[in-house]
Amino acid sequence: MAAYPAVDAIVKAALPAWRQRHPDVAVNVVSRQYGDHHTAMTTALSTSVYLPDVMALEASYLGRFSTGGGLDRLSLPPYDGGALQSRFVPYAWSSALNPRGELVAVPTDIGPGTMLLRRDLLARAGLAAAYLQPSWEAYVAAGARIKAATGAYLISNAQALKDILIRTGIGPGEGLYFDRDSRVLVNSPRFVRAFELAREVRRQRLDARVNAWSNEWAEAFRRGRLATELSGAWMVGQMANWVAPDTRGQWEAAHLPGQTFVGYGGTFYAIPRRSEPARKAMAWALIRLLTLDPTLQLAAFKAEDAFPALLDVHEAPFFDEPLPFLGGQPARRLWRDAARRITPVQVHKQNNFADEVVGTELDNVMDRGKPIAEALDDAERLLQRRAHR
């Protein structure tokens, strides 16, 4: 089993349950850091050397892996995984399908999007969470009031707004940057709106212009310099455990502005097509245990903030428990609602490259005054060259 941090801990915690069912089959968990893991899996699939029996894949990499022929099609015999569809959050299941609609991985955890708001900063500006939620324009207007009253920034980086808004209004058969026929979609109203909103946030100096996971980003939370964070539900655990634990009780969670529902990451398990045939049955048994056992899914949620993709877990009393970091708010109910309202987005093997191209063009717009139409035209040309590679 090849995995990366947090996922490796979840798998190891499940091994006692595995040994009860298969005492004669040992599981060796090979763990690498997140980036190293996905690089190693890319190499293993392309060379068929050092292939694991089961590999964990993060959602942002899934498109790259699913469009090739390196993964077993789990919807076909002997797996017949398609029968499991009704047990999973719909958008997570759809993300595990290749462009031909074949299941190539099974979801285990997801990241429903949420807005975290700093209560004390909002109070000093005479605002409540409801003022930021009706629309993205209301969110930006509230940010201006917060900045004027407190000096705090609305958000760490305006790029985060673009990342959300380009995920809204996606039509049937469309992905984020490409449609099912690899046609480029960046010259569209959703990209224009995303660029316009991000540019306005930068123009009003409402973003701190720091990158997520940097030291400056964490320090801004600790010093009360950031009023909101837009991220996955798992961010609460990160904030509580290492980013800004001393801010406990000063935050609350809400849906993203404008009734927007998007996902932030998630984990999937897959079986390499050229892995050892004699071990494939056990590989499938391990995936089924990790993804379908409600007890193990709930344990992973409690220990690692791995929000379950398995719907069977969603009615557990744990969802009603207060979160101390959020001042006792039972926010898991909110995230459960969001998870069920996220629209599936078709993945594409060039999504990661497109992320870089579009992000660069937005920087050109915000920092160098490049016209939005010109920026999107340039992005479109670059993506057209890569679309079918």
C-alpha positions in Angstrom: 0.0 0.0 0.0 1.5 3.3 -1.1 0.3 6.4 0.7 1.2 9.9 2.0 1.0 11.5 5.5 -2.4 11.3 7.3 -3.5 8.6 4.9 -0.7 6.3 6.0 -1.8 6.8 9.6 -5.4 6.0 8.7 -4.4 2.8 6.9 -2.2 1.7 9.8 -5.0 2.3 12.3 -7.2 0.0 10.2 -4.7 -2.9 10.2 -6.1 -4.6 13.3 -9.5 -4.9 11.6 -7.7 -6.2 8.5 -5.8 -8.9 10.5 -9.1 -10.1 12.0 -10.4 -10.8 8.5 -7.1 -11.9 6.8 -4.6 -13.1 9.5 -2.4 -14.7 6.8 -2.0 -11.5 4.7 0.3 -8.8 5.9 -0.1 -5.2 4.7 3.1 -3.2 4.2 2.4 0.6 4.1 5.0 2.6 2.2 4.8 6.2 3.0 6.3 9.2 1.2 5.8 12.9 1.5 2.8 14.2 -0.5 4.7 15.4 -3.6 7.2 12.6 -3.6 4.5 10.0 -3.4 2.6 11.2 -6.5 5.9 11.6 -8.4 6.8 8.0 -7.4 3.3 6.7 -8.5 3.7 8.5 -11.8 7.0 6.8 -12.4 5.8 3.4 -11.2 2.8 3.5 -13.6 4.9 4.5 -16.6 7.6 2.0 -16.0 5.7 -0.8 -14.2 8.5 -0.9 -11.7 7.9 -1.0 -7.9 4.2 -0.9 -8.4 2.2 -1.1 -5.2 -0.9 -3.3 -4.9 -2.9 -0.3 -3.8 -2.1 3.4 -4.2 -3.6 6.4 -2.5 -4.2 9.4 -4.8 -5.2 12.9 -3.9 -8.1 14.5 -5.8 -6.0 17.1 -7.7 -3.8 14.3 -9.2 -6.7 12.0 -10.0 -7.3 13.4 -13.5 -3.7 12.8 -14.5 -3.9 9.2 -13.4 -7.5 8.3 -14.5 -7.2 9.3 -18.2 -4.4 6.9 -19.0 -4.5 3.1 -18.9 -2.5 2.7 -15.8 -5.3 2.0 -13.3 -7.6 -1.0 -13.2 -11.2 -0.3 -14.2 -12.9 -1.1 -10.9 -16.4 -1.0 -12.5 -15.6 -4.2 -14.4 -15.4 -7.8 -13.2 -14.0 -9.2 -11.0 -14.4 -5.9 -9.0 -17.9 -4.8 -10.1 -17.4 -1.6 -8.1 -20.2 0.2 -9.9 -22.6 -1.4 -7.5 -21.2 0.8 -4.7 -22.2 4.1 -6.2 -25.2 4.8 -4.0 -23.1 4.6 -0.9 -20.9 7.6 -1.6 -21.2 11.3 -1.8 -22.2 11.9 -5.5 -19.5 14.4 -6.4 -16.8 12.3 -5.0 -18.0 9.2 -6.9 -18.1 11.2 -10.2 -14.5 12.4 -9.6 -13.4 8.7 -9.6 -14.7 8.1 -13.1 -12.4 8.3 -16.2 -13.7 10.2 -19.3 -15.3 7.0 -20.5 -17.4 6.8 -17.3 -15.4 3.9 -15.9 -14.6 3.7 -12.2 -10.8 3.8 -11.6 -10.7 4.6 -7.9 -12.8 4.6 -4.8 -13.2 7.7 -2.7 -12.5 7.6 1.0 -12.5 11.2 2.2 -13.5 14.6 0.9 -13.1 18.3 1.6 -16.4 20.2 1.5 -15.8 23.9 1.2 -16.5 26.3 4.0 -15.9 29.9 5.0 -14.2 30.4 8.4 -14.8 33.9 9.9 -13.0 35.6 12.8 -15.8 36.6 15.2 -13.9 39.4 17.0 -12.8 41.2 13.8 -16.4 41.1 12.4 -17.8 42.4 15.7 -15.4 45.4 15.6 -16.6 46.2 12.1 -20.3 45.8 13.2 -20.8 42.8 11.1 -22.1 39.2 11.4 -21.5 36.2 9.2 -24.8 36.8 7.4 -23.5 40.0 5.9 -20.8 38.2 4.0 -22.9 35.3 2.7 -25.6 36.6 0.2 -23.2 37.1 -2.7 -19.5 37.5 -3.5 -20.0 41.2 -4.0 -21.4 41.4 -0.4 -18.3 39.4 0.8 -16.0 42.0 -0.8 -18.0 44.9 0.5 -17.8 43.5 4.0 -14.1 43.1 3.6 -13.8 46.8 2.9 -15.6 47.5 6.2 -13.5 45.1 8.1 -10.3 46.6 6.7 -11.4 50.1 7.6 -12.4 49.2 11.1 -9.7 46.8 12.1 -6.8 47.0 9.5 -7.2 43.3 9.0 -7.3 41.7 5.5 -10.3 39.9 4.2 -8.4 37.0 2.8 -4.8 35.8 2.4 -4.7 35.9 -1.4 -7.1 37.0 -4.1 -6.2 33.9 -6.1 -8.3 31.9 -3.7 -11.5 33.7 -5.0 -10.6 32.8 -8.5 -10.1 29.1 -7.5 -13.7 29.0 -6.2 -15.5 31.1 -8.8 -14.2 29.2 -11.8 -15.8 26.1 -10.2 -19.3 27.6 -10.3 -21.7 27.5 -13.2 -20.0 24.5 -14.9 -22.3 22.9 -17.5 -23.0 19.3 -18.3 -20.1 17.6 -20.0 -17.7 20.4 -18.9 -14.8 20.2 -16.6 -12.9 23.0 -14.9 -10.7 24.0 -17.8 -11.7 21.5 -20.6 -14.8 19.8 -21.7 -15.1 16.0 -22.4 -13.6 16.5 -25.8 -10.6 18.5 -24.4 -11.9 21.8 -25.8 -10.6 24.7 -23.7 -13.2 26.6 -21.6 -11.3 29.5 -20.1 -12.9 32.1 -22.4 -16.2 32.0 -20.6 -18.3 34.2 -18.2 -17.2 32.2 -15.2 -13.6 33.0 -15.8 -14.3 36.6 -16.5 -16.2 37.0 -13.3 -13.6 35.2 -11.3 -10.8 37.5 -12.7 -12.9 40.6 -12.1 -13.7 39.8 -8.5 -10.1 38.9 -7.7 -8.8 42.1 -9.4 -11.3 44.1 -7.3 -10.1 42.5 -4.1 -6.5 43.3 -5.0 -7.4 46.9 -6.1 -8.9 47.6 -2.7 -6.0 46.0 -0.9 -8.2 43.5 0.8 -5.9 40.5 0.5 -2.6 40.1 2.4 -0.8 38.8 -0.7 0.6 35.8 1.2 0.5 32.2 0.0 -1.3 29.4 1.9 0.9 27.3 4.1 3.7 29.8 4.2 5.1 31.1 7.5 3.6 34.6 6.7 0.2 33.0 6.2 0.2 31.2 9.5 1.6 34.2 11.3 -1.2 36.4 9.9 -3.8 34.1 11.5 -2.0 34.1 14.8 -1.9 37.9 14.9 -5.5 38.4 13.9 -4.6 39.9 10.5 -6.9 37.7 8.4 -10.7 37.9 8.9 -11.7 34.9 6.8 -10.4 31.7 5.3 -12.0 29.9 2.4 -11.0 26.3 2.4 -12.0 22.7 3.1 -13.7 21.6 6.3 -10.4 19.9 7.3 -8.8 23.4 7.7 -10.4 23.6 11.2 -8.3 20.7 12.4 -5.2 22.3 10.8 -5.9 25.7 12.5 -6.6 24.0 15.9 -3.6 21.8 15.9 -0.7 23.9 14.5 -1.6 27.0 12.4 -3.2 29.1 15.1 -4.3 27.1 18.1 -4.3 30.2 20.4 -7.2 31.6 18.3 -9.5 28.8 19.6 -13.1 30.0 20.1 -12.7 33.1 17.9 -13.9 31.5 14.7 -17.1 30.3 13.2 -17.9 28.4 10.1 -20.5 29.2 7.4 -21.3 28.2 3.8 -19.2 30.0 1.1 -20.7 33.2 -0.1 -23.4 33.2 -2.8 -24.6 29.7 -2.0 -21.4 28.4 -3.6 -20.6 24.7 -3.0 -17.2 23.4 -4.0 -14.8 20.6 -2.8 -11.3 21.0 -1.6 -9.3 17.8 -2.2 -10.0 14.3 -1.1 -8.4 10.9 -1.1 -9.0 7.9 -3.4 -7.7 4.3 -3.5 -6.8 2.7 -6.8 -5.2 -0.6 -8.1 -2.5 -0.3 -10.7 -3.4 -2.3 -13.9 0.0 -4.0 -14.0 0.4 -4.8 -10.3 0.8 -8.4 -9.2 -2.3 -10.3 -10.5 -2.2 -12.8 -7.6 -2.6 -10.0 -5.0 -5.4 -8.1 -6.8 -8.2 -9.8 -4.9 -6.6 -8.8 -1.6 -6.0 -5.3 -2.9 -9.7 -4.9 -3.6 -10.6 -6.4 -0.2 -8.3 -3.8 1.5 -9.9 -0.9 -0.5 -13.4 -2.2 0.4 -12.5 -2.4 4.1 -11.0 1.2 4.1 -13.9 2.8 2.3 -17.0 0.8 3.3 -16.5 0.1 7.0 -18.4 2.9 8.9 -16.5 2.3 12.1 -13.1 2.8 10.4 -14.4 5.8 8.4 -15.6 7.4 11.6 -12.4 6.7 13.4 -10.4 8.3 10.5 -12.7 11.4 10.8 -12.1 11.7 14.5 -8.3 11.1 14.3 -7.3 12.8 11.1 -10.2 15.1 10.1 -10.8 12.9 7.1 -14.4 13.9 6.2 -16.0 10.6 5.1 -17.1 10.1 1.5 -19.2 7.2 2.8 -22.8 8.3 3.3 -23.5 5.6 5.9 -21.4 7.6 8.3 -23.2 10.9 7.8 -25.9 10.3 10.4 -23.5 9.4 13.2 -24.0 11.4 16.4 -20.4 12.8 15.9 -21.8 15.2 13.4 -23.9 16.9 16.1 -21.0 17.4 18.5 -19.7 20.9 19.2 -16.3 21.9 17.9 -14.3 23.7 20.6 -12.1 25.6 18.1 -15.3 27.0 16.7 -16.7 28.1 20.1 -18.9 25.0 20.3 -20.5 25.4 16.9 -21.7 21.9 15.6 -20.2 22.8 12.2 -20.1 19.2 10.8 -23.8 19.5 10.1 -23.0 22.5 7.8 -20.3 20.6 6.0 -22.5 17.5 5.6 -25.0 19.7 3.8 -22.4 21.3 1.6 -21.0 17.9 0.7 -24.3 16.8 -0.7 -24.7 20.0 -2.8 -21.4 20.1 -4.6 -21.7 19.6 -8.3 -19.5 16.9 -9.9 -16.7 18.3 -12.1 -15.2 16.3 -14.9 -11.4 15.8 -14.3 -8.8 16.2 -17.0 -5.2 15.1 -17.1 -4.0 18.7 -17.8 -5.8 20.4 -14.9 -2.7 20.9 -12.8 -0.9 22.6 -15.8 -4.0 24.7 -16.4 -4.0 25.8 -12.8 -0.5 27.2 -13.2 -1.3 28.9 -16.5 -4.5 30.6 -15.3 -3.0 31.6 -12.0 -0.1 33.2 -13.8 -2.4 35.1 -16.0 -4.5 36.3 -13.0 -1.2 37.7 -11.5 -0.6 39.5 -14.7 -4.1 41.1 -14.5 -3.9 42.0 -10.8 -0.3 43.2 -10.6 0.6 44.3 -14.1 -2.7 45.7 -15.4 -3.1 43.2 -18.2 -6.6 43.3 -19.6 -8.7 40.3 -18.6 -9.7 39.5 -22.2 -6.1 39.4 -23.3 -5.1 37.3 -20.3 -7.8 34.7 -21.0 -6.9 34.7 -24.7 -3.3 33.9 -23.9 -4.3 31.2 -21.4 -6.5 29.7 -24.0 -3.7 29.5 -26.5 -1.4 27.8 -24.1 -3.9 25.3 -23.0 -4.9 24.4 -26.5 -1.4 23.3 -27.2 -1.5 20.9 -24.2 -5.1 19.8 -24.3 -4.5 16.5 -26.1 -1.1 15.5 -24.8 
